[in-house]
Amino acid sequence: MPQSRQRLIRIIGFASATLLLYGCLHKANSAPCEVNVLDGTQLPVHLADCVHRINPVEIDKVLPGLQDRTTDNGKWFQIDLLASQNERLKLSLGIPDSYKVQVYLVQNGQVQTVLNLDEASSFSDRPVQHRELFAPLQLSAGPATVYVYDHSHGDIMLFARLSNERQFIFNDTISNLFNGIIYGIMLTLIPVLTLGFSTSRQISFRLYGLMVLANFLFIADIEGYLFAFIWPNSPRWTMLSPGVFGLLSTMAHILFAMNFLRMKSGMPHLYRLHQFLLGLVSLVIALHLMFNLDYAADVVMLFYPMIACYSALQGIRQGIGAASFYFFGALLLLFFPLMLAIVTVTQLNPFPELSILAYPKLVYLLETVMFGAAVISQMRQFNQHQSDQRIVRIAEIEQLLQAERDKTCAMKKASEQQLHLASVSHDIAQPLASLSFAITALSQQAKTNTLTDHMDNTVRYAQTLLKDLLEKARNEHLPPEQIELNATFMQLKQAFAGIAAHKGLRLSVQKSSLCYEGSPILLYRMLTNLLANALRYTQKGRVVLGARRRADGIEIMVCDSGPGITKEIEEVLLQPFRQGVEGEGYGLGLFIVKNLCQQCGYQLRIRSIAGRGSCFSVFIPAQKVVRRSADVE
């Protein structure tokens, strides 16, 4: 725990101990006092220092023969007064919901019953003016003694004061003004809750609103507003309601803490403890309604603030920013019962001008304000988080836009390159056409046409390649044609026979009657690259070109007796501009074959054994194969 908080707790503890010690010494040294009622200018007279408790046994001596007096479960008090003249005064006794109250006035040797209330007395049966219980006293000049029996939620003698009618109304006006300020501040929190919930939709705002409502009802109940205006003919419920509303306020506080401090995810042990406390508070409410367990309700309401302070400190340690506001609100709840207990035990009101009822109202108001500050702080953090998220999303959108711009630029550049390639292809096509005409004329004059046929086929192949480039530049695709593999194989044999013979290799081309639908030029390009690679890297032996029917298609194979390749080299050779060990060619052959296979929906398969040769094959799926009555492989 930070040293500042430790110092704060020590100061509060020292101040409380000092106040308690002072009160005890004050009570120990005080003697029954007298009040001189000279005129109205001295009113009201606060009687907290003029009241002392007496033993119920002594009542039989001072009030002999009274049949209606009681001595069970309550306390007896004696007030000695000295009036200089006849005076009609009111003895204020605080809230009107006491269980039993009896007031007797003894003067001039006569005993007068001033007030006798029990649990069945309704609001109209009680001498209440402006929600405050009082006993009317008709004092004669000279000494007088007032005996008060009290059985209530607290000690009504803490509220005891003498006043006349004018001062009584004035005090009530001040009380109403004070209550109006407190209730007004609490009600102004409703727009904050509405705005906060509509902004973030967090459940903590609803729970905070529930807690504000419970505190509002609790304060209104102990002030007497509910008894006066809501259920004036239900005295028993009025005596139970403070405990019920206090426990409901504690329950709302527990629910708010569980959600606000994110206990379920960050403090599982405290989350389970708060779940247990919820069940305990619910049980105490039920028992209180049945058996009127004021003390059990007081214990629960006094115990929970300690748990709340500990939970708040855990929230601060876990970095929950608004937990510091919650801590100070919980600290107020922890300090208030201690202060009220000290005042009750010592009967010492540090501010006699204020009613004891002013303290809980102030504490609950401050607690509500501190928790409201915590909720607002959490809302600000949420809004800041949302703002940060929006900034991140804007940055991501800008990155996407930049990527789209880069893509558009790249596509434009590729289009320009494609147009440039089409222009070059068009320019190359012109001399190739002239060369084709020359070869045709030469073939008509030559005795043998084998060489000229090969030259003519080569030129036509080059023209077809250029035509394909032009078609792609215009984004046009030629319709598929029916291809006879045997015709393609014979063209390839004629094209590569000279190269094989020059290297001393044997080129074997197997006949095939298989057909399929596709692009003959693309197939020719694939097999041309595979045969060129096989003849380039094979030093002795042979190269075989053939096709086999498979269950799911056709496999066209180019096999050689070359050195073979490993898996690692295979991955390298499938990349553009990557060459074999000898470094011949441009490093594009297998890359072109792979791309053409992907374009046509074929598969490039490679099988190789190092030192024994390789087999490269193009697999054509069955849906592209043209069925015939008989196939020769």
Secondary structure, DSSP 8 states (H G I E B T S, - for coil): --HHHHHHHHHHHHHHHHHHHHHHHHHHH------EE--GGG-SEE-GGGEEEE-HHHHHHHSTT-SS---SSSEEEEEEEEESS-EEEEEEEE-S--SEEEEEEEETTEEEEEEEE-TT--TTTS-EETTEEEEEEEE-SEEEEEEEEEESSS-GGGG-EEE-HHHHHHHHHHHHHHHHHHHHHHHHHHHHHHHHHHHH--HHHHHHHHHHHHHHHHHHHHHTHHHHHT-TT-HHHHHHHHHHHHHHHHHHHHHHHHHHTTHHHH-HHHHHHHHHHHHHHHHHHHHHHHH--HHHHHHHHHHHHHHHHHHHHHHHHTT-TTHHHHHHHHHHHHHHHHHHHHHHHHT--S-TTS-TTHHHHHHHHHHHHHHHHHHHHHHHHHHHHHHHHHHHHHHHHHHHHHHHHHHHHHHHHHHHHHHHHHHHHHHHHHHHHHHHHHHHHHHHHSS--HHHHHHHHHHHHHHHHHHHHHHHHTT-----EEEEHHHHHHHHHHHHHHHHHHHT-EEEE-----EEEE-HHHHHHHHHHHHHHHHHH--SSEEEEEEEEETTEEEEEEEE-S----HHHHHHHTSTT---TT--S-S-HHHHHHHHHHHHT-EEEEEEETTTEEEEEEEEEGGGEE--S----
